Amino acid sequence: MFKKDEPSYNLEEAEAAAGGEEAETVIAAGVRVDGNFNSRGNVLIEGIVKGSIKTDRDLKIGEKAKIYAAVAATNIYVSGEVQGNIKATGRLELAETARIFGDAEVKILVVAPGAVLNGKCSMIGVEAPAALDMEKEFNRGKNAKDKE
C-alpha cells in the first residue's frame, strides 16, 4: 500500500517555502484538485489544480506544481506552471522556474531571469495614457527637433 521510495511531505519545509508564514492550506505533491478552490488563508500548492483558485491572503505555487486555473490572491509566488489568468492585488513574483501561460493583472511584478510570462500584463492602479495624448507628445517632440 505504501511505497518506501515515495517522497515524504514535510509541513515545516512547506511553511518555510511559503515565506516563513504558516501555510494554512497545503495541496501536496501527488494531490490533484478539480473544481473551484476558495480560501481565506495562506495556500501552498505543490500538486495539480484544475478549475479556479482564490484566497484572500498569499498563494505559493511550488516548482513541480501544475495549475490549470484562474488564480486570484493578494500576493502570489510562482515557481511552477500556471495555465490561466492571474490576479494579484499585491505582488506577483515569478521565480526563474516559473512558467505562466495567461494574462496577469498585478500591482507589483517581480520577474527573475529565466521566468516565462506568455500573456498580457496589466498593472493595477496605473492608467494608460490616451493614444491621442501620446501622439500629440510625440509630434511635439518631433516638431521641436525639426526647428533646430
C-alpha positions as protocol buffer text, in pm:
chain_id: "A"
residue {
  index: 1
  type: MET
  ca { x: 0 y: 0 z: 0 }
}
residue {
  index: 2
  type: PHE
  ca { x: 276 y: 250 z: 90 }
}
residue {
  index: 3
  type: LYS
  ca { x: 591 y: 264 z: -116 }
}
residue {
  index: 4
  type: LYS
  ca { x: 920 y: 344 z: 56 }
}
residue {
  index: 5
  type: ASP
  ca { x: 1055 y: 530 z: -245 }
}
residue {
  index: 6
  type: GLU
  ca { x: 774 y: 788 z: -246 }
}
residue {
  index: 7
  type: PRO
  ca { x: 888 y: 1130 z: -122 }
}
residue {
  index: 8
  type: SER
  ca { x: 752 y: 1225 z: 217 }
}
residue {
  index: 9
  type: TYR
  ca { x: 590 y: 1564 z: 267 }
}
residue {
  index: 10
  type: ASN
  ca { x: 733 y: 1789 z: 535 }
}
residue {
  index: 11
  type: LEU
  ca { x: 490 y: 2059 z: 654 }
}
residue {
  index: 12
  type: GLU
  ca { x: 765 y: 2263 z: 821 }
}
residue {
  index: 13
  type: GLU
  ca { x: 958 y: 2281 z: 492 }
}
residue {
  index: 14
  type: ALA
  ca { x: 641 y: 2379 z: 309 }
}
residue {
  index: 15
  type: GLU
  ca { x: 572 y: 2660 z: 555 }
}
residue {
  index: 16
  type: ALA
  ca { x: 930 y: 2786 z: 525 }
}
residue {
  index: 17
  type: ALA
  ca { x: 892 y: 2783 z: 146 }
}
residue {
  index: 18
  type: ALA
  ca { x: 578 y: 2995 z: 184 }
}
residue {
  index: 19
  type: GLY
  ca { x: 792 y: 3284 z: 302 }
}
residue {
  index: 20
  type: GLY
  ca { x: 809 y: 3191 z: 668 }
}
residue {
  index: 21
  type: GLU
  ca { x: 437 y: 3236 z: 720 }
}
residue {
  index: 22
  type: GLU
  ca { x: 229 y: 2942 z: 821 }
}
residue {
  index: 23
  type: ALA
  ca { x: 67 y: 2768 z: 524 }
}
residue {
  index: 24
  type: GLU
  ca { x: -290 y: 2717 z: 635 }
}
residue {
  index: 25
  type: THR
  ca { x: -381 y: 2500 z: 336 }
}
residue {
  index: 26
  type: VAL
  ca { x: -139 y: 2268 z: 159 }
}
residue {
  index: 27
  type: ILE
  ca { x: -207 y: 2080 z: -163 }
}
residue {
  index: 28
  type: ALA
  ca { x: 85 y: 1840 z: -156 }
}
residue {
  index: 29
  type: ALA
  ca { x: 274 y: 1683 z: -445 }
}
residue {
  index: 30
  type: GLY
  ca { x: 73 y: 1389 z: -576 }
}
residue {
  index: 31
  type: VAL
  ca { x: -260 y: 1555 z: -490 }
}
residue {
  index: 32
  type: ARG
  ca { x: -498 y: 1667 z: -764 }
}
residue {
  index: 33
  type: VAL
  ca { x: -786 y: 1908 z: -702 }
}
residue {
  index: 34
  type: ASP
  ca { x: -1061 y: 1956 z: -962 }
}
residue {
  index: 35
  type: GLY
  ca { x: -1307 y: 2241 z: -913 }
}
residue {
  index: 36
  type: ASN
  ca { x: -1322 y: 2581 z: -751 }
}
residue {
  index: 37
  type: PHE
  ca { x: -1085 y: 2624 z: -457 }
}
residue {
  index: 38
  type: ASN
  ca { x: -1154 y: 2914 z: -215 }
}
residue {
  index: 39
  type: SER
  ca { x: -959 y: 3002 z: 99 }
}
residue {
  index: 40
  type: ARG
  ca { x: -922 y: 3291 z: 340 }
}
residue {
  index: 41
  type: GLY
  ca { x: -569 y: 3200 z: 448 }
}
residue {
  index: 42
  type: ASN
  ca { x: -227 y: 3127 z: 300 }
}
residue {
  index: 43
  type: VAL
  ca { x: -218 y: 2846 z: 44 }
}
residue {
  index: 44
  type: LEU
  ca { x: 76 y: 2634 z: -72 }
}
residue {
  index: 45
  type: ILE
  ca { x: 32 y: 2422 z: -385 }
}
residue {
  index: 46
  type: GLU
  ca { x: 280 y: 2152 z: -481 }
}
residue {
  index: 47
  type: GLY
  ca { x: 29 y: 1932 z: -670 }
}
residue {
  index: 48
  type: ILE
  ca { x: -216 y: 1982 z: -957 }
}
residue {
  index: 49
  type: VAL
  ca { x: -521 y: 2210 z: -955 }
}
residue {
  index: 50
  type: LYS
  ca { x: -783 y: 2241 z: -1232 }
}
residue {
  index: 51
  type: GLY
  ca { x: -1064 y: 2497 z: -1206 }
}
residue {
  index: 52
  type: SER
  ca { x: -1011 y: 2817 z: -1010 }
}
residue {
  index: 53
  type: ILE
  ca { x: -809 y: 2922 z: -706 }
}
residue {
  index: 54
  type: LYS
  ca { x: -892 y: 3221 z: -487 }
}
residue {
  index: 55
  type: THR
  ca { x: -751 y: 3320 z: -150 }
}
residue {
  index: 56
  type: ASP
  ca { x: -768 y: 3641 z: 49 }
}
residue {
  index: 57
  type: ARG
  ca { x: -403 y: 3603 z: 151 }
}
residue {
  index: 58
  type: ASP
  ca { x: -85 y: 3463 z: -7 }
}
residue {
  index: 59
  type: LEU
  ca { x: -55 y: 3184 z: -262 }
}
residue {
  index: 60
  type: LYS
  ca { x: 267 y: 2994 z: -326 }
}
residue {
  index: 61
  type: ILE
  ca { x: 291 y: 2768 z: -628 }
}
residue {
  index: 62
  type: GLY
  ca { x: 579 y: 2522 z: -594 }
}
residue {
  index: 63
  type: GLU
  ca { x: 828 y: 2427 z: -863 }
}
residue {
  index: 64
  type: LYS
  ca { x: 662 y: 2094 z: -951 }
}
residue {
  index: 65
  type: ALA
  ca { x: 305 y: 2230 z: -930 }
}
residue {
  index: 66
  type: LYS
  ca { x: 80 y: 2248 z: -1236 }
}
residue {
  index: 67
  type: ILE
  ca { x: -214 y: 2487 z: -1226 }
}
residue {
  index: 68
  type: TYR
  ca { x: -484 y: 2484 z: -1494 }
}
residue {
  index: 69
  type: ALA
  ca { x: -699 y: 2753 z: -1341 }
}
residue {
  index: 70
  type: ALA
  ca { x: -778 y: 3118 z: -1298 }
}
residue {
  index: 71
  type: VAL
  ca { x: -582 y: 3235 z: -994 }
}
residue {
  index: 72
  type: ALA
  ca { x: -654 y: 3527 z: -755 }
}
residue {
  index: 73
  type: ALA
  ca { x: -476 y: 3621 z: -431 }
}
residue {
  index: 74
  type: THR
  ca { x: -318 y: 3914 z: -252 }
}
residue {
  index: 75
  type: ASN
  ca { x: 42 y: 3802 z: -314 }
}
residue {
  index: 76
  type: ILE
  ca { x: 135 y: 3519 z: -550 }
}
residue {
  index: 77
  type: TYR
  ca { x: 475 y: 3350 z: -564 }
}
residue {
  index: 78
  type: VAL
  ca { x: 519 y: 3116 z: -863 }
}
residue {
  index: 79
  type: SER
  ca { x: 793 y: 2860 z: -914 }
}
residue {
  index: 80
  type: GLY
  ca { x: 586 y: 2611 z: -1117 }
}
residue {
  index: 81
  type: GLU
  ca { x: 347 y: 2629 z: -1412 }
}
residue {
  index: 82
  type: VAL
  ca { x: 19 y: 2819 z: -1442 }
}
residue {
  index: 83
  type: GLN
  ca { x: -211 y: 2792 z: -1743 }
}
residue {
  index: 84
  type: GLY
  ca { x: -475 y: 3054 z: -1676 }
}
residue {
  index: 85
  type: ASN
  ca { x: -516 y: 3417 z: -1585 }
}
residue {
  index: 86
  type: ILE
  ca { x: -365 y: 3558 z: -1265 }
}
residue {
  index: 87
  type: LYS
  ca { x: -481 y: 3848 z: -1049 }
}
residue {
  index: 88
  type: ALA
  ca { x: -258 y: 3963 z: -762 }
}
residue {
  index: 89
  type: THR
  ca { x: -388 y: 4268 z: -577 }
}
residue {
  index: 90
  type: GLY
  ca { x: -45 y: 4296 z: -417 }
}
residue {
  index: 91
  type: ARG
  ca { x: 266 y: 4130 z: -559 }
}
residue {
  index: 92
  type: LEU
  ca { x: 325 y: 3868 z: -828 }
}
residue {
  index: 93
  type: GLU
  ca { x: 671 y: 3717 z: -804 }
}
residue {
  index: 94
  type: LEU
  ca { x: 798 y: 3477 z: -1070 }
}
residue {
  index: 95
  type: ALA
  ca { x: 1097 y: 3256 z: -985 }
}
residue {
  index: 96
  type: GLU
  ca { x: 1340 y: 3150 z: -1257 }
}
residue {
  index: 97
  type: THR
  ca { x: 1147 y: 2821 z: -1299 }
}
residue {
  index: 98
  type: ALA
  ca { x: 805 y: 2990 z: -1332 }
}
residue {
  index: 99
  type: ARG
  ca { x: 602 y: 2938 z: -1649 }
}
residue {
  index: 100
  type: ILE
  ca { x: 287 y: 3147 z: -1690 }
}
residue {
  index: 101
  type: PHE
  ca { x: 58 y: 3100 z: -1991 }
}
residue {
  index: 102
  type: GLY
  ca { x: -218 y: 3355 z: -1944 }
}
residue {
  index: 103
  type: ASP
  ca { x: -279 y: 3719 z: -1864 }
}
residue {
  index: 104
  type: ALA
  ca { x: -163 y: 3878 z: -1540 }
}
residue {
  index: 105
  type: GLU
  ca { x: -322 y: 4170 z: -1356 }
}
residue {
  index: 106
  type: VAL
  ca { x: -91 y: 4284 z: -1076 }
}
residue {
  index: 107
  type: LYS
  ca { x: 1 y: 4578 z: -857 }
}
residue {
  index: 108
  type: ILE
  ca { x: 372 y: 4484 z: -827 }
}
residue {
  index: 109
  type: LEU
  ca { x: 554 y: 4248 z: -1065 }
}
residue {
  index: 110
  type: VAL
  ca { x: 890 y: 4082 z: -992 }
}
residue {
  index: 111
  type: VAL
  ca { x: 1037 y: 3855 z: -1261 }
}
residue {
  index: 112
  type: ALA
  ca { x: 1355 y: 3652 z: -1216 }
}
residue {
  index: 113
  type: PRO
  ca { x: 1577 y: 3586 z: -1520 }
}
residue {
  index: 114
  type: GLY
  ca { x: 1457 y: 3271 z: -1693 }
}
residue {
  index: 115
  type: ALA
  ca { x: 1092 y: 3303 z: -1589 }
}
residue {
  index: 116
  type: VAL
  ca { x: 831 y: 3283 z: -1867 }
}
residue {
  index: 117
  type: LEU
  ca { x: 525 y: 3511 z: -1883 }
}
residue {
  index: 118
  type: ASN
  ca { x: 340 y: 3444 z: -2206 }
}
residue {
  index: 119
  type: GLY
  ca { x: 39 y: 3674 z: -2194 }
}
residue {
  index: 120
  type: LYS
  ca { x: -67 y: 4031 z: -2139 }
}
residue {
  index: 121
  type: CYS
  ca { x: 33 y: 4206 z: -1816 }
}
residue {
  index: 122
  type: SER
  ca { x: -174 y: 4492 z: -1672 }
}
residue {
  index: 123
  type: MET
  ca { x: -73 y: 4697 z: -1371 }
}
residue {
  index: 124
  type: ILE
  ca { x: -349 y: 4765 z: -1115 }
}
residue {
  index: 125
  type: GLY
  ca { x: -391 y: 5133 z: -1036 }
}
residue {
  index: 126
  type: VAL
  ca { x: -195 y: 5261 z: -1336 }
}
residue {
  index: 127
  type: GLU
  ca { x: -397 y: 5431 z: -1606 }
}
residue {
  index: 128
  type: ALA
  ca { x: -258 y: 5412 z: -1958 }
}
residue {
  index: 129
  type: PRO
  ca { x: -239 y: 5749 z: -2131 }
}
residue {
  index: 130
  type: ALA
  ca { x: -481 y: 5801 z: -2417 }
}
residue {
  index: 131
  type: ALA
  ca { x: -334 y: 5717 z: -2757 }
}
residue {
  index: 132
  type: LEU
  ca { x: -415 y: 6066 z: -2881 }
}
residue {
  index: 133
  type: ASP
  ca { x: -218 y: 6225 z: -2596 }
}
residue {
  index: 134
  type: MET
  ca { x: 84 y: 6005 z: -2674 }
}
residue {
  index: 135
  type: GLU
  ca { x: 66 y: 6102 z: -3042 }
}
residue {
  index: 136
  type: LYS
  ca { x: 49 y: 6473 z: -2954 }
}
residue {
  index: 137
  type: GLU
  ca { x: 351 y: 6438 z: -2725 }
}
residue {
  index: 138
  type: PHE
  ca { x: 544 y: 6251 z: -2995 }
}
residue {
  index: 139
  type: ASN
  ca { x: 462 y: 6515 z: -3257 }
}
residue {
  index: 140
  type: ARG
  ca { x: 552 y: 6796 z: -3017 }
}
residue {
  index: 141
  type: GLY
  ca { x: 897 y: 6644 z: -2967 }
}
residue {
  index: 142
  type: LYS
  ca { x: 936 y: 6582 z: -3340 }
}
residue {
  index: 143
  type: ASN
  ca { x: 843 y: 6942 z: -3428 }
}
residue {
  index: 144
  type: ALA
  ca { x: 1093 y: 7079 z: -3173 }
}
residue {
  index: 145
  type: LYS
  ca { x: 1372 y: 6876 z: -3336 }
}
residue {
  index: 146
  type: ASP
  ca { x: 1270 y: 6994 z: -3683 }
}
residue {
  index: 147
  type: LYS
  ca { x: 1305 y: 7358 z: -3573 }
}
residue {
  index: 148
  type: GLU
  ca { x: 1665 y: 7302 z: -3457 }
}
